Amino acid sequence: MAGGEITKAARNWLGNALDAAKRSQVMLMDRDDILNQFVVTNLPLPEGVLPGAMPSGGTTGAPF
């Protein structure tokens, strides 16, 4: 899983780095894939996920 985009080049590199048996057991999910899972399962998006959204504390920056 990635919090950002997994580029096509990165997907290809990972696919080539793994043998066929391991490759069939790996699912690559980037940010859009993860967000789409929320939409498909009809779950509310987590707070601060949308661009420009501010965390409930009202501050910007690292989420920790």
CORKAVEN-V629793 format. One record per residue. N is the residue number from 1. RES is the residue in one small letter. PSI is psi in radians with two decimals (NA if undefined). D_FIRST is the distance of its C-alpha to the first C-alpha in Angstrom with 1 decimal. Layout:
n=(N;N)
res=(RES;RES)
psi=(PSI;PSI)
d_first=(D_FIRST;D_FIRST)
//
This chain:
n=(1;2;3;4;5;6;7;8;9;10;11;12;13;14;15;16;17;18;19;20;21;22;23;24;25;26;27;28;29;30;31;32;33;34;35;36;37;38;39;40;41;42;43;44;45;46;47;48;49;50;51;52;53;54;55;56;57;58;59;60;61;62;63;64)
res=(m;a;g;g;e;i;t;k;a;a;r;n;w;l;g;n;a;l;d;a;a;k;r;s;q;v;m;l;m;d;r;d;d;i;l;n;q;f;v;v;t;n;l;p;l;p;e;g;v;l;p;g;a;m;p;s;g;g;t;t;g;a;p;f)
psi=(2.59;2.51;-0.22;-2.60;2.41;1.94;2.82;-0.69;-0.71;-0.71;-0.77;-0.75;-0.80;-0.72;-0.68;-0.49;-0.39;2.50;2.94;-0.69;-0.74;-0.67;-0.60;-0.22;0.07;2.31;2.12;2.22;2.17;-3.05;-0.81;-0.70;-0.73;-0.80;-0.66;-0.56;-0.63;-0.73;-0.83;-0.67;0.07;0.68;2.58;2.51;2.54;2.68;2.43;0.18;-0.60;2.54;2.35;-0.09;2.50;2.38;2.79;-0.40;-0.23;0.15;2.82;2.94;-2.78;2.52;0.18;NA)
d_first=(0.0;3.7;6.9;8.9;9.6;8.8;12.5;14.5;15.8;12.5;11.7;15.4;15.4;12.8;14.7;17.9;16.9;16.3;19.4;19.7;19.5;16.1;14.7;15.8;13.7;10.3;8.2;6.0;4.7;5.7;7.8;10.5;9.1;8.2;11.7;13.3;12.6;14.7;17.3;17.7;18.1;20.4;18.8;19.6;17.0;16.4;18.9;18.5;15.7;18.1;19.3;22.4;21.8;23.1;22.0;24.7;26.3;27.3;26.0;23.5;21.5;19.0;17.8;19.3)
//
